[in-house]
Amino acid sequence: MSSGNDCQPQTLTKPTFGEREAAELVDRVFGLKVSWIRSLPSYDDQNFHVRVSAEGADEYVLKITNSEDSQEPDLIEAQTQAMMFLSAEGFPSATPYLTKDGNIMSLVSGGTRLGSKKYMVRLLTYLPGTPVAKITTNAQILYEIGRLAASLDKVLSEKFQHPSVKSLHRGQFIWNLANVPLLDQYIYALGQNKYCAVVEQVIEQFKGKVIPKLSSFRACINHGDLNDHNILVDSSSASLENPQYRVSGILDFSDMSYGYYVFEVAIAIMYMMIESPDPLSVGGHVLAGFESILPLTTEERGALFLLVTGRFAQSLVIAAHTALLYPENKEYLTITAKTGWKHLMTMFEVGQEAVEKKWFETAQAYTHHTPA
């Protein structure tokens, strides 16, 4: 989920290439003949799963970045270099197939019906696996996702160096968790929705209790979008009753930015709650995995509940706003809303103290018994 680089509502920037145009693009820019192509669901970029008649890896994702973000080549460069770096470090992230000119990306113009807009295109290796959204999560995979979130941010923050990394300072980026207060100007998209008052409460609590504490949190580079569609898994056991999963792919680095370690665990908790039949239990398992790599400070733990509710508000409000711009993509854009509103209301009904107690006691139990 991307875009919204400033705090103004975004303009219509999503690419609208047809499958034939996309196949021609792969041939023209990357020198590969497409044998099969299929459009993939996306937020405001355009993605295609392609197979090519070439030796070696023959499946890729053609990623066509929206015209707004395409104007920031340094940012796309940083994201792509980070993916390459993580792959070299042993993380299951995609790597780019170079253009015919030997570059990791290329700026192309759309067809006549797209006007004169330009789009940055990349061809990334296709990662196999099942999205977490398609499995029934258990404590083991939630713990692993927590470990992944901490490990990812830690290695990026401590070891990733590239001239373009400075572009990850995205002050007004709407998806950065520090920018929950910017949701004020998007609430109109909810219309007369009965949840408006809840979102307003989230924003006010965030302003009063989280923003003043940001300086006490430990800063890092965030992936920023470890949601249930951006983490792929495969089963590492044959047991149907108690399947064991491992992470086989990490997708979509377009929300990368400088933030704080506690942001990443809050984002992971929120998205892992979406598909869970017992959402309030999720946080403890994810937190335990995260803290096995990076224990949170007292200040960071104290903000976790409000950070999770803040991310719910971001996801639900921005999705409603974006669905007004792209009504034809509403079903994909509002995936989170199907259960998200219910989970956010439950968190408020149960209350911060009780939810935190459940999370922290679950995480504490792992210090006596860590999953194999």
N, C-alpha and C positions, 0 to 999 in steps of 0.2 A: 504494500500500500504506500503510495508515494504522493508526490506533488504537494501543492500548498506551500511553496518556498517562501512566500511572504504571507502576511496575515490577511490579505484580501481574498475573498472567494475566487477560486480558480476559474479560468475561462475554458471553453471547450478545446482541449488539446489532444484528446486521445486519437491515435492513428486509426485509420480505417482501411488498411490494405486488404485486398481479397487474397484468397489462397494462391491464385495464379500469379498475382503481382509479387507476393512474398517469395514464391518459388523462383521467379525471375531475379529477385533481389539476391537470393542466395547464390545463384549462378554468376550474376554480374559482379557482386562485391567479393564473394569468397571463392569463386571458381569451382563450385560443387554442383553437380546435377541432382536435383531432388527427385526421388522416386515415389515419395509419399509425404503428404503434409496434412496437418490437422490443427485447427485453431484451438488455443488453450484459454480458459477463463482468466481474466486479469482485471485489475482495478482501474488504472488509467494509462497503462502502457498496453502494448499488443504483443502477444506471445504465440509462437507456432511451434508445434512439435514436428520436426522434419527427419526423414530418413534419406540418406544420400547413397549413391552408388560409388562408394570409395572404400579403400582398404582401411583396416583399423576401426576406430570408433566411428560408427555410421549413423548414430542418432544424436540430434542436437536440438536445442531450443533457440529459435530465432527470436531475439528480443528487440522490439522496436519501441524506443523510449518516446514518451509524449513530447510534443514540440516545446513545451515550457521547460521541462528538465533537460531537453536536448541542448538548450542554450548554455548549459553548465558542463562543458566537457571535462573540466578538472574534477568535478564531483563524480562523474561517471568513471573517469580514470581511477580515482581513489577507490571506488567500490570494486572495480574489476581487479585492480592490483591487490586489494585485500582478499578477494576470492582466490587469486593465484597464490598469495602468501599462505593462506589457511590450508589450501590443498597441499602445498609443500610441507606444511607442519603436521600433516596427517589427518586433517579434518575433511569430511566428505562434502566438499564444496565444488561447484562447477569451475571449469577453466575455459578461456576463450579460444576459439579457432581463429587463427590470424587471417586478415583480409589478404587479397592478392598483392597488396602493397606492403604486407608485413606488419600491419597495425592491429591493435586489439579491438578497434571500432571504426566506424565510418559514418559520416554525415551524408544523408541522402535526401533528395526531394521527393515528395509524394506525387501521385498522378494529378491530372487536372482537376478532378473532383475534390481533391484535398487542398486546392489552392496552392499557395507558394510556400507552405510550411516545410520545415526541414526536420528530419528525425534522425537520431543517433541509433545505429543498428549494431548489434553484436550477435555472434553465433557461439552459444555456450554448450559445453558437453551436457548431454542428457543424463540425469541421475535417476537410476531405477529405485523403486521403493513405493510404499503405500503411505499416503498422507496420514498423520496422526488423527485427522478428522474422520478417517474411515475405519478406525479400530476402536475397540473398547479399551480405554486406557486402564492400566493397573498401577499399583504403587511402584513397581520396578521401573517402568518406562518414565513415569513422572519424575522419579529420582534421577534417572539418566538425563532427562531434559534439563533438570536443574543443574546438574554437573556440566552439561554442554554449555548452558548459558554463561556460567562462571568461567569455564575454560576458554571459551571463545573471546570474551571481553578481556580476560587477563592476558592472553597471548597477543591480541591486537594492541593492547595498551602498552605492553612491556617491550614488544619486539618489532612491531610493524613500523617501518620507516619508508617514506616515499615523499617526494616533493609535493605531490597533490594532496597529502593528508590534511593540510591546513584547510582545505575546502569542506572538511567535515564539521567545522565550526559553523553551524547553521542556526543562527540566533532566533529567527522567527519561523523556523520550520514547524508547521502545524502538528506533525506527528511526534515531535520531541516531547517527552512526557513533562518537561518543565513548562510547556506552553499550554497546559490545560486552561489557564485563564483566557486564552485567545478564543475559546469556544463560545464566549459571549456573543460574538457576531454571527455565529452559525446556528444558534438555537432556533431561529425563525424557521429553519427547515423542518422542525418537528411539528409545525402547524399548531393545532389545538391539542396536541398529544398530551395525555394525562401525566406523562413522565417529565414534563418540562420543569416542574418544581423540584424534582429529584436532581436533575442535572444542575440546576441553579444552586442547589445546596452543595453538591459535589464541588462546583467551581469556587464557591465562597469558602468552604472548608480548606480547599487546596491553597487559596490565596492566603488564608490566615495561619494555617498550620504547617504547610509544606514549603512554600516559597521562602519564608524566613530561615528555614533550616538547610537550604540547598548548599550553602557554603560549608556546612559541616559534613556533607557526604563526600565519599571518595570518587573523584572524577575518573572517567575512562572513555574509551570508544565503545558505543553500543551498536549491536546489530540492529536493534530497534523494532524488530517485527518477527519474533520467534513465535508465530502463530501456528495453529493446528493444520494449516495448509502449507506452511513453509518448512515443516520438519517432516522428512520421510523416514520410515522405519522398515525393517524387515524382521521376520521372526527368526530367532536364533535357537528355537527349541521346537520339538514336534508335539509338545503337549498342548492339546486344545483346551484343557481345563485351566492350565496356568501358563499361558504363553510367555516367553521371555523375548523381549524386543531389543534391537540395537538400532541406533540412528544411522541411516544409510545416506542421508542427503540433507543439506541445509540450503534453502532457496532464498531468493529475493533479498539482495543487499541494498535496495534502493532507499531504505529508511535509515541507513547508517548515519550517525552523527555523534559528536561529543556529548556525553551525558554523565551518568553516574552508575556505578555497579548496581545499586539497589533498583534503578530503573529497569534493568534487564530482567531481574527475578520477578518484579511486579508484573511486567508485560507477559512473561512466560506463564505466571500463575493465572492471570486473567484469561488468556487464550486457552489454557488447558481446562479451565472451568467450563468453557462453552459446551462441550459435548458430554460432560461427565454427568452421570445420573446422581452423583453425590458431590455437587460442586464445592461445598464448603470444606470438604476433606482434602481437596486437591492441594491447597497451598502448603500444607505441612510437608508433603512428600517432595514437592518441587524445591521448597526452601531447604530441606535436609540435603538434597543433592547439591544445591548451590553452595551451601555452607560447608560442605565437605571439601570444597576448593577455596572458598572465600567467605569466612564467617562475617556476618553483618555486625556493624557497631550498634550500640544502644540507640543512637539517633536514627540510624537507617531502619532498624526494626520498628521503631516507633512510628515511622511514616509509611510502613508497608501497606496497611489497610487503605489509607487515603490514596496511595499511588495506584493500587489495584482499581479502586472505584474511579479514579481519574482516568485510567486507561479505558475502562468500560465506557465512560462518558465520551472520550475522544472517538472511540470506534463507532459508537451508536450515532452520535451527532454528525460526524463527518460523513459517515455512510449515507445518512438521510439527505445531507446536503448534496453529495455527489450523485445520488440517485435522481435528484431533480435535474441535474445536468445531463445525465445519461440514462434516461428512463428505460431504454432498451436493455440495459445491463443491470436493472434493479435487483433481479433475483440473486446474482452473484454479490452485488454490493451490500445487500442486507442479510447475508448469511448469519452474521453475528447476532443480528437483531432477533432472530427466531427464538433464541433462549437468553440472549444477553440482558434484555430488560428484566426478565424474571429473576436472573441471578443477581443483578444489581439491587433490585428491590429486596431480595432475600437478605443480602448483606446488610442493608440498612435496618431491616426488621429485626434481625438477630443482634445487630449492634457490634461496634468495633471491639469492645472488650471481649465479648464471647467468641467472636471469629478469631481474633489474635490468640486467645487462650487455646483454641483448637489447633491452630497452625503451629504454635510454638511447642505445645506438648507433643504433637506428632513428630516435629523435627527433633525434639529432645530425645525421643525414644530411639532414634537412629544412632545416637552416640553409644548406645548399649548393643545395638544390633544393626550393622550395616548390611544392606542387601548384597548378595554375591554378584 
